């Protein structure tokens, strides 16, 4: 039985976050929710910085059905048991024109905007030759050269002002300590500080504020057949919806495979999410075979596949 540790954080978004679909270049839509690898990265970034480990890039390591651009992600994923997240919609009191107060719920929406990108590094010699020969101010310059070096591309983002995200990452601490070459005691000491260092979700402009964080050494495990409540997303292969309501969505799993997940929230048109209100009881799930649930002492529970790496 591995020694387990859990990283938990409840963060508040400023404007939203950006986690774009992998393998898409002509247009880059964004995911509605941060997938499990993004959550690993959110906790892993401050942990690696606190450990003083080099953040190497450009390795392009094959991982499942994806490719890791940063070599630092491999040991983090190797030690991961589960990674999941969910949303909380804080109640916001507003007053109408008659000074009557009412509570409203905030949500998330995926959108795309047209921007120009720098495409010079991706152009071949023949294409760049045509650009160099184009005389500034001529029709060829405006119609051919500029679209080649500064094409218009749709970039996606998830707009989520004042939304709270709950993030949970459960790891095999012995494996993680071996991967980084430090003792478990040292890693424990560093991790309980690093958990407060979650600063972004996905790309660098997706800044968040930590409202609550916790590094947990005692984790309760629920076996297949047992029932649990959670507001974090759940792999559909791991659980059966027993009571309450949840929507389905497709995001990459820890192996970068597109998989179905239950999300305890309302989803409309695949680009709008309305989370459960704060204080609302989450749905109940029955754990299926080959899966377990991991719960920490503040009532946060995640479900994941039993990995055999």
C-alpha positions in Angstrom: 0.0 0.0 0.0 1.6 3.3 -1.1 2.0 6.2 1.3 -0.5 8.8 0.0 -0.5 12.6 0.3 -3.1 15.1 -0.9 -2.7 18.6 -2.2 -5.9 20.7 -1.9 -6.6 24.2 -2.9 -9.6 26.4 -3.3 -8.8 29.3 -5.6 -10.6 32.3 -6.8 -10.4 33.3 -10.4 -9.8 36.9 -11.5 -11.2 36.8 -15.0 -11.0 33.1 -15.9 -8.4 30.7 -17.3 -7.0 29.3 -20.5 -6.5 25.6 -21.1 -6.6 25.1 -24.9 -7.3 21.8 -26.8 -4.2 19.9 -27.6 -3.3 19.0 -31.1 -5.2 21.9 -32.6 -3.3 24.7 -34.4 -5.6 26.4 -37.0 -8.0 27.3 -34.2 -7.5 26.8 -30.5 -10.7 26.3 -28.6 -10.5 26.1 -24.8 -11.7 23.4 -22.4 -14.6 24.2 -20.1 -12.8 22.8 -17.1 -9.1 22.3 -16.3 -8.3 18.6 -17.1 -6.4 16.4 -14.7 -2.9 17.1 -16.2 -3.5 20.8 -15.8 -4.3 20.3 -12.1 -1.1 18.3 -11.7 0.8 21.2 -13.2 -1.0 23.8 -11.0 0.4 22.1 -7.9 3.6 20.8 -9.5 4.8 24.2 -10.6 5.3 25.7 -7.0 6.5 22.3 -5.7 9.3 22.1 -8.3 10.3 25.7 -7.6 10.4 25.1 -3.9 12.5 21.9 -4.4 14.9 23.9 -6.5 14.7 21.3 -9.3 15.5 22.6 -12.8 12.4 23.2 -15.0 13.6 21.7 -18.2 11.6 22.2 -21.4 11.7 21.0 -25.0 12.1 17.4 -24.1 8.9 16.3 -25.8 8.4 13.1 -23.9 5.7 10.7 -25.1 3.1 10.2 -22.4 0.0 8.1 -23.0 -1.7 9.7 -26.1 0.1 13.0 -25.6 3.5 14.6 -25.5 5.0 16.4 -22.5 6.7 19.6 -23.5 8.2 20.0 -20.0 10.4 17.2 -18.7 9.4 18.2 -15.2 5.8 16.9 -15.7 6.9 13.2 -16.1 7.8 12.6 -12.4 4.7 14.4 -11.3 2.4 12.3 -13.5 4.3 9.1 -12.6 3.5 9.6 -8.9 -0.1 10.8 -9.4 -3.0 8.7 -8.0 -5.8 11.1 -9.0 -6.2 14.7 -10.0 -9.6 16.4 -10.2 -11.4 19.7 -9.8 -14.7 21.3 -9.5 -16.4 24.6 -9.2 -18.2 26.6 -6.6 -20.5 29.5 -7.6 -20.5 32.1 -4.8 -23.9 33.7 -4.2 -23.7 37.3 -5.2 -26.3 39.8 -3.8 -27.4 42.5 -6.2 -30.1 45.2 -6.0 -32.5 46.0 -8.9 -33.9 49.4 -9.8 -36.5 49.0 -7.0 -33.7 48.4 -4.4 -34.8 44.8 -4.0 -32.0 42.4 -3.2 -31.7 39.0 -4.7 -29.0 36.4 -5.1 -27.6 35.4 -8.4 -25.2 32.6 -9.5 -22.1 33.2 -11.6 -21.0 30.8 -14.2 -18.3 30.0 -16.9 -18.4 30.5 -20.6 -16.0 29.5 -23.4 -15.4 32.0 -26.0 -13.0 32.7 -28.9 -11.6 35.9 -30.2 -9.7 36.7 -33.4 -6.1 37.8 -32.9 -3.0 38.0 -35.0 -0.2 35.6 -34.1 3.5 35.6 -35.1 3.8 32.7 -37.5 7.4 33.4 -38.9 9.0 30.5 -36.9 6.7 28.0 -38.6 7.1 29.1 -42.2 9.3 27.3 -44.8 12.1 28.9 -46.8 10.0 29.2 -49.9 7.2 31.0 -48.1 9.6 33.4 -46.4 11.2 34.1 -49.8 7.8 35.3 -51.1 7.5 37.5 -48.0 10.9 39.1 -48.5 10.2 39.8 -52.2 6.9 41.6 -51.4 7.3 45.4 -51.7 5.7 47.2 -48.8 2.6 49.1 -49.7 1.8 46.9 -52.7 -1.3 44.7 -53.0 0.9 41.6 -52.8 2.4 42.9 -49.5 -1.0 43.3 -47.9 -2.7 40.3 -49.5 0.1 37.7 -49.3 3.0 38.7 -47.0 1.2 40.0 -44.0 -1.3 37.0 -43.8 1.7 34.7 -43.9 3.7 36.2 -41.1 0.8 37.6 -39.0 -2.2 35.4 -39.7 -5.5 35.8 -37.9 -6.3 32.9 -35.6 -9.2 32.2 -33.2 -7.9 31.7 -29.6 -10.1 30.3 -27.0 -10.4 31.1 -23.3 -12.8 30.3 -20.4 -14.4 33.4 -19.0 -15.2 32.8 -15.3 -15.1 35.9 -13.2 -15.3 35.4 -9.4 -15.6 31.6 -9.7 -14.1 29.4 -7.1 -12.2 26.3 -8.2 -11.5 23.3 -5.9 -8.4 21.4 -6.9 -7.3 18.0 -5.5 -4.1 16.1 -6.3 -3.4 12.8 -4.6 0.1 11.3 -5.0 2.2 8.4 -4.0 4.7 10.3 -1.8 7.4 7.6 -1.8 7.4 7.5 -5.6 7.5 11.2 -5.8 10.4 11.5 -3.4 12.3 8.8 -5.4 11.6 10.7 -8.6 13.1 13.9 -7.2 15.8 12.3 -5.1 14.8 13.7 -1.7 13.6 12.0 1.5 9.9 11.7 2.3 10.4 13.9 5.3 12.0 16.7 3.3 9.3 16.4 0.6 6.6 16.6 3.3 8.1 19.8 4.8 8.4 21.5 1.4 5.0 20.4 0.1 3.1 21.8 3.1 4.4 25.2 2.1 4.3 24.8 -1.7 0.6 23.9 -1.7 -0.1 27.6 -1.0 1.8 28.6 -4.2 -0.9 27.8 -6.8 -0.8 31.0 -8.8 -2.3 30.0 -12.2 -4.5 27.5 -14.0 -3.1 26.6 -17.4 -1.4 29.4 -19.3 0.6 32.2 -17.6 -2.2 34.8 -17.9 -4.7 32.7 -15.9 -3.9 34.1 -12.5 -5.8 32.9 -9.4 -5.9 33.8 -5.7 -5.6 31.0 -3.1 -8.5 31.2 -0.7 -7.8 28.0 1.2 -5.0 25.4 0.9 -4.1 22.2 2.7 -1.5 19.5 2.5 -3.0 16.3 3.9 -1.2 13.2 5.2 -4.2 11.2 6.4 -6.5 10.2 3.5 -9.6 8.1 3.8 -10.1 5.5 1.0 -13.5 4.3 -0.2 -13.6 0.9 -2.0 -15.7 -0.2 -5.0 -19.4 -0.4 -4.2 -19.4 2.3 -1.6 -21.2 5.6 -2.1 -19.7 9.1 -1.7 -20.7 12.7 -2.4 -18.4 15.0 -4.3 -18.5 18.3 -6.3 -15.3 17.4 -8.1 -15.5 15.9 -11.6 -15.5 12.1 -11.8 -14.4 9.7 -14.6 -17.6 8.1 -15.9 -15.8 4.7 -16.0 -15.3 5.0 -12.3 -18.7 5.9 -10.9 -22.4 5.6 -11.3 -24.6 8.6 -10.5 -26.7 7.4 -7.6 -28.5 10.6 -6.4 -28.6 14.2 -7.4 -27.7 15.6 -10.8 -24.5 15.9 -12.8 -23.6 16.8 -16.4 -21.2 14.9 -18.8 -18.3 16.4 -20.6 -15.2 15.2 -22.5 -11.7 16.2 -21.4 -8.3 14.5 -21.5 -7.5 12.2 -18.6 -4.1 11.6 -16.9 -2.9 9.7 -20.0 -4.2 12.5 -22.4 -7.0 10.3 -23.7 -10.3 12.1 -24.4 -12.6 10.6 -21.8 -16.1 11.2 -20.4 -16.4 12.7 -16.9 -19.3 13.6 -14.7 -19.3 17.2 -13.6 -21.6 18.3 -10.7 -22.9 21.4 -12.5 -25.3 22.4 -15.3 -23.9 22.5 -18.8 -25.5 24.2 -21.8 -24.4 24.1 -25.4 -21.0 22.7 -24.5 -19.7 26.2 -23.8 -21.5 27.3 -20.7 -21.3 25.9 -17.1 -23.4 27.0 -14.1 -21.7 25.4 -11.0 -23.6 24.3 -8.0 -24.3 27.1 -5.6 -22.1 27.4 -2.5 -23.5 25.3 0.3 -25.7 23.2 -2.0 -25.3 19.4 -1.4 -23.3 17.7 -4.2 -24.5 14.6 -6.0 -23.9 11.0 -4.7 -21.9 8.5 -6.7 -21.5 4.7 -6.4 -17.9 3.7 -6.9 -17.4 1.1 -9.7 -14.8 -1.8 -10.0 -11.2 -0.9 -10.5 -11.7 2.5 -8.9 -11.4 4.1 -5.5 -12.3 7.4 -3.9 -9.9 9.4 -1.8 -11.3 11.8 0.8 -9.6 14.4 3.0 -10.8 15.7 6.4 -12.5 18.8 5.1 -15.1 16.8 3.2 -13.5 16.9 -0.2 -13.5 13.7 -2.2 -12.1 12.6 -5.5 -12.6 9.4 -7.5 -10.0 7.8 -9.8 -8.8 4.6 -11.5 -6.5 2.3 -9.6 -3.3 2.7 -11.6 -0.9 -0.2 -12.1 2.2 1.5 -13.3 
